[in-house]
Amino acid sequence: VIASAEIGGGETLAPRAITLASEPGSAWIVNTGRREILSLDLTSGDRAVISSGDTGTGPSFEAPLGIAIDADRGTLVLADPNAHATFVVAPDTGERVILSR
């Protein structure tokens, strides 16, 4: 177990998808229950919100389910079937933009 209520600090987890980040020792988590994207430190288990209704700008997620990295652009791409949308997220600012509907 890398992260849980007992391991690491930060948001409560309700993960639906995870992808390894470009930086060694890090990952991105889709925390569907809370409609947010978290960064995860794979060593400590610490988690931090990088994009949610309260963090970053742009349209809110409804129920994000999948995540991928666009390494060429340095962004995250998320599928949100409830919003009928694919989002692009800037991990450094949390900014959300709808790529397609």
ROSE-4610 file (N, C-alpha, C; in Angstrom, 1 decimal, always signed):
// ROSE-4610
residu = [V/V/V/I/I/I/A/A/A/S/S/S/A/A/A/E/E/E/I/I/I/G/G/G/G/G/G/G/G/G/E/E/E/T/T/T/L/L/L/A/A/A/P/P/P/R/R/R/A/A/A/I/I/I/T/T/T/L/L/L/A/A/A/S/S/S/E/E/E/P/P/P/G/G/G/S/S/S/A/A/A/W/W/W/I/I/I/V/V/V/N/N/N/T/T/T/G/G/G/R/R/R/R/R/R/E/E/E/I/I/I/L/L/L/S/S/S/L/L/L/D/D/D/L/L/L/T/T/T/S/S/S/G/G/G/D/D/D/R/R/R/A/A/A/V/V/V/I/I/I/S/S/S/S/S/S/G/G/G/D/D/D/T/T/T/G/G/G/T/T/T/G/G/G/P/P/P/S/S/S/F/F/F/E/E/E/A/A/A/P/P/P/L/L/L/G/G/G/I/I/I/A/A/A/I/I/I/D/D/D/A/A/A/D/D/D/R/R/R/G/G/G/T/T/T/L/L/L/V/V/V/L/L/L/A/A/A/D/D/D/P/P/P/N/N/N/A/A/A/H/H/H/A/A/A/T/T/T/F/F/F/V/V/V/V/V/V/A/A/A/P/P/P/D/D/D/T/T/T/G/G/G/E/E/E/R/R/R/V/V/V/I/I/I/L/L/L/S/S/S/R/R/R]
num = [1/1/1/2/2/2/3/3/3/4/4/4/5/5/5/6/6/6/7/7/7/8/8/8/9/9/9/10/10/10/11/11/11/12/12/12/13/13/13/14/14/14/15/15/15/16/16/16/17/17/17/18/18/18/19/19/19/20/20/20/21/21/21/22/22/22/23/23/23/24/24/24/25/25/25/26/26/26/27/27/27/28/28/28/29/29/29/30/30/30/31/31/31/32/32/32/33/33/33/34/34/34/35/35/35/36/36/36/37/37/37/38/38/38/39/39/39/40/40/40/41/41/41/42/42/42/43/43/43/44/44/44/45/45/45/46/46/46/47/47/47/48/48/48/49/49/49/50/50/50/51/51/51/52/52/52/53/53/53/54/54/54/55/55/55/56/56/56/57/57/57/58/58/58/59/59/59/60/60/60/61/61/61/62/62/62/63/63/63/64/64/64/65/65/65/66/66/66/67/67/67/68/68/68/69/69/69/70/70/70/71/71/71/72/72/72/73/73/73/74/74/74/75/75/75/76/76/76/77/77/77/78/78/78/79/79/79/80/80/80/81/81/81/82/82/82/83/83/83/84/84/84/85/85/85/86/86/86/87/87/87/88/88/88/89/89/89/90/90/90/91/91/91/92/92/92/93/93/93/94/94/94/95/95/95/96/96/96/97/97/97/98/98/98/99/99/99/100/100/100/101/101/101]
x = [+0.8/+0.0/+0.9/+0.7/+1.5/+0.8/-0.5/-1.2/-2.6/-2.9/-4.2/-4.5/-5.6/-5.9/-4.8/-4.1/-3.0/-1.6/-1.5/-0.2/-0.2/+0.7/+0.8/-0.3/-0.2/-1.1/-1.8/-2.9/-3.6/-5.0/-5.6/-7.0/-7.3/-8.6/-9.1/-9.2/-8.8/-8.8/-10.1/-10.5/-11.6/-11.1/-10.0/-9.4/-10.1/-10.1/-10.6/-9.6/-8.6/-7.5/-6.2/-5.1/-3.8/-2.8/-1.9/-0.9/+0.4/+1.5/+2.8/+3.1/+3.6/+4.0/+5.4/+5.7/+7.0/+8.2/+7.9/+8.9/+9.0/+10.2/+10.3/+9.7/+9.0/+8.5/+7.2/+6.5/+5.3/+4.2/+3.0/+1.9/+0.7/-0.2/-1.4/-2.6/-3.6/-4.7/-6.0/-7.0/-8.3/-9.1/-9.5/-10.2/-11.7/-12.3/-13.7/-14.7/-14.7/-15.7/-15.6/-14.5/-14.3/-14.2/-14.3/-14.2/-12.9/-11.8/-10.5/-9.4/-8.3/-7.0/-6.0/-5.3/-4.3/-3.0/-1.9/-0.6/-0.3/+0.5/+0.9/+2.4/+2.9/+4.4/+4.4/+5.1/+5.1/+6.0/+6.8/+7.7/+6.9/+6.4/+5.7/+4.2/+3.6/+2.2/+1.4/+2.1/+1.5/+0.7/-0.4/-1.3/-1.6/-1.8/-2.1/-3.1/-4.1/-5.0/-4.4/-4.4/-3.9/-5.0/-6.1/-7.3/-8.6/-9.5/-10.8/-11.7/-12.9/-13.8/-13.2/-12.3/-11.8/-10.3/-9.7/-8.3/-8.2/-7.6/-7.5/-8.7/-8.7/-9.8/-10.4/-11.6/-12.2/-13.4/-14.0/-15.2/-14.9/-15.9/-15.7/-15.9/-15.2/-15.4/-16.7/-17.3/-18.5/-18.2/-17.5/-17.1/-16.0/-14.8/-13.6/-13.3/-13.0/-12.7/-11.4/-10.8/-9.6/-8.6/-7.3/-6.3/-5.1/-4.5/-3.3/-2.4/-1.2/-0.2/+0.0/-0.1/+0.4/+1.8/+2.8/+4.2/+4.6/+4.2/+4.6/+4.2/+3.0/+2.5/+2.6/+3.0/+3.1/+1.8/+0.8/-0.6/-1.1/-2.2/-3.0/-4.2/-4.7/-5.9/-6.8/-8.1/-9.0/-10.3/-10.9/-12.2/-13.2/-14.3/-15.4/-16.7/-17.2/-18.4/-19.6/-19.7/-20.9/-21.0/-19.8/-19.8/-19.8/-19.8/-19.7/-18.5/-17.4/-16.2/-14.9/-13.9/-12.5/-11.9/-11.2/-10.6/-9.1/-8.4/-7.0/-6.7/-5.8/-5.5/-4.0/-3.7/-2.3/-1.9/-1.0/-0.8/-0.1/+0.5/+1.2/+0.2/-0.9/-1.9/-3.3/-3.6/-4.9/-5.9/-5.5/-6.4/-7.0/-8.4/-9.1/-9.7/-9.5/-10.1/-10.8/-12.0/-12.6/-12.0/-11.4/-10.8/-11.9/-12.8/-13.9/-15.1/-16.3/-17.5/-18.1]
y = [-1.2/+0.0/+1.2/+2.1/+3.3/+4.5/+4.6/+5.7/+5.2/+5.7/+5.3/+6.4/+6.1/+7.0/+7.0/+5.9/+5.7/+6.0/+6.0/+6.2/+7.5/+8.4/+9.7/+10.7/+11.9/+12.9/+13.5/+14.1/+14.8/+14.3/+14.5/+14.2/+12.7/+12.4/+11.1/+10.5/+9.3/+8.7/+8.0/+8.2/+7.5/+7.3/+6.6/+6.6/+5.8/+6.3/+5.5/+5.2/+6.1/+5.9/+6.5/+5.9/+6.5/+6.3/+7.3/+7.2/+7.7/+7.1/+7.6/+8.9/+9.8/+11.2/+11.1/+12.1/+12.2/+12.2/+12.9/+12.9/+11.6/+11.1/+9.8/+9.9/+8.9/+8.8/+9.6/+9.9/+10.7/+10.0/+10.3/+9.8/+10.8/+10.6/+11.4/+10.5/+10.9/+10.1/+10.8/+10.1/+10.6/+10.2/+11.2/+11.0/+11.3/+10.3/+10.6/+11.0/+10.4/+10.7/+12.2/+12.8/+14.2/+15.1/+14.5/+15.3/+16.1/+15.4/+16.2/+15.3/+15.9/+15.3/+15.5/+14.5/+14.6/+14.2/+14.8/+14.4/+13.4/+12.4/+11.4/+11.2/+11.4/+11.0/+9.5/+8.8/+7.3/+6.9/+7.7/+7.3/+7.5/+8.7/+9.1/+8.8/+8.7/+8.5/+9.8/+11.0/+12.3/+12.6/+13.2/+13.6/+15.1/+15.7/+17.1/+17.3/+18.1/+18.4/+19.3/+19.0/+19.9/+20.5/+19.9/+20.5/+19.9/+20.9/+20.5/+21.8/+21.7/+22.9/+24.0/+23.8/+24.8/+25.1/+24.3/+24.5/+24.5/+25.6/+25.8/+26.5/+26.7/+27.4/+26.6/+26.9/+26.3/+25.5/+24.8/+24.0/+22.9/+22.6/+21.6/+20.2/+19.2/+17.8/+17.4/+16.4/+15.8/+14.4/+13.6/+12.3/+11.8/+12.4/+12.0/+10.5/+9.8/+8.3/+7.9/+8.6/+8.1/+9.2/+8.9/+9.9/+9.4/+10.3/+10.1/+11.3/+11.1/+12.3/+12.6/+13.9/+14.3/+14.9/+14.1/+14.5/+15.6/+15.6/+16.7/+18.1/+18.2/+19.5/+19.7/+18.6/+18.7/+18.9/+18.2/+18.3/+16.9/+16.9/+15.7/+15.7/+14.6/+14.4/+13.5/+14.0/+13.2/+13.0/+11.8/+11.5/+11.7/+12.3/+12.5/+12.2/+11.0/+10.6/+11.3/+11.6/+12.4/+13.8/+14.4/+15.7/+15.6/+14.4/+14.2/+15.0/+14.9/+15.8/+15.1/+15.5/+15.2/+16.5/+16.5/+17.7/+17.6/+18.8/+18.9/+19.7/+19.3/+19.9/+20.3/+21.5/+21.9/+21.5/+20.6/+20.1/+21.2/+22.2/+23.2/+24.3/+24.5/+25.5/+25.0/+23.8/+23.2/+23.6/+24.5/+25.0/+23.9/+23.9/+22.9/+23.5/+22.8/+23.2/+22.0/+22.2/+21.0/+20.9/+19.7/+19.5/+19.1/+18.3/+17.8/+17.4/+17.5/+17.0/+16.0]
z = [+0.0/+0.0/+0.0/-1.0/-1.1/-0.4/-0.4/+0.2/+0.7/+1.9/+2.5/+3.6/+4.3/+5.5/+6.5/+6.6/+7.6/+7.0/+5.7/+5.0/+4.2/+4.5/+3.8/+4.3/+3.8/+4.2/+3.0/+3.3/+2.2/+2.1/+0.9/+0.6/+0.8/+1.2/+1.3/-0.1/-0.3/-1.6/-2.0/-3.2/-3.8/-5.3/-5.5/-6.8/-7.8/-9.1/-10.2/-11.3/-11.3/-12.3/-11.8/-12.2/-11.8/-13.0/-13.1/-14.2/-13.5/-13.9/-13.4/-14.0/-13.2/-13.7/-14.4/-15.1/-15.8/-14.8/-13.6/-12.6/-11.9/-11.7/-10.9/-9.5/-9.1/-7.7/-7.6/-8.7/-8.6/-9.5/-9.2/-10.0/-9.9/-10.8/-10.8/-10.6/-9.7/-9.4/-9.7/-10.4/-10.5/-9.3/-8.5/-7.3/-7.5/-8.2/-8.7/-7.7/-6.5/-5.5/-5.1/-5.2/-4.8/-6.0/-7.2/-8.4/-8.5/-8.3/-8.3/-8.8/-9.1/-9.6/-8.5/-8.1/-7.0/-7.6/-7.0/-7.2/-6.0/-6.3/-5.3/-5.2/-4.1/-3.9/-3.5/-4.4/-4.3/-3.1/-2.6/-1.5/-0.2/+0.0/+1.3/+1.4/+0.2/+0.1/+0.3/+0.4/+0.5/-0.8/-0.6/-1.7/-1.7/-2.8/-2.9/-4.1/-3.9/-5.0/-6.0/-7.2/-8.3/-9.1/-9.2/-9.9/-9.4/-9.1/-8.6/-8.7/-8.2/-8.3/-7.5/-6.5/-5.7/-6.0/-6.9/-7.2/-8.7/-9.2/-10.7/-11.2/-12.5/-13.2/-14.3/-14.8/-15.9/-15.5/-16.4/-16.1/-15.1/-14.2/-13.2/-13.7/-13.1/-13.4/-12.8/-13.5/-12.9/-12.3/-13.1/-12.6/-13.5/-13.3/-14.1/-13.8/-14.9/-14.8/-15.3/-16.3/-16.9/-17.0/-17.0/-17.0/-17.9/-18.6/-19.4/-19.4/-19.7/-19.8/-21.3/-21.6/-22.9/-22.7/-22.8/-22.5/-23.4/-24.7/-25.6/-25.1/-24.5/-24.0/-22.5/-21.8/-20.3/-19.6/-20.2/-19.6/-19.3/-18.6/-18.3/-19.2/-19.6/-20.4/-19.6/-19.4/-18.5/-19.3/-19.1/-19.6/-18.5/-18.8/-17.9/-18.6/-18.5/-19.2/-18.8/-17.5/-17.0/-17.6/-17.8/-18.4/-20.0/-20.5/-21.9/-22.5/-21.8/-22.2/-21.9/-22.7/-22.4/-22.0/-20.9/-20.3/-20.5/-20.7/-20.6/-19.3/-18.5/-17.3/-17.2/-16.8/-16.6/-15.2/-15.0/-13.6/-12.7/-13.3/-12.5/-12.0/-12.7/-12.3/-11.9/-12.4/-12.2/-13.2/-14.1/-15.2/-16.0/-16.2/-16.9/-18.2/-19.3/-20.5/-21.2/-21.7/-22.4/-23.8/-24.1/-25.4/-26.4/-26.0/-26.9/-26.1/-26.8/-26.2/-27.1]
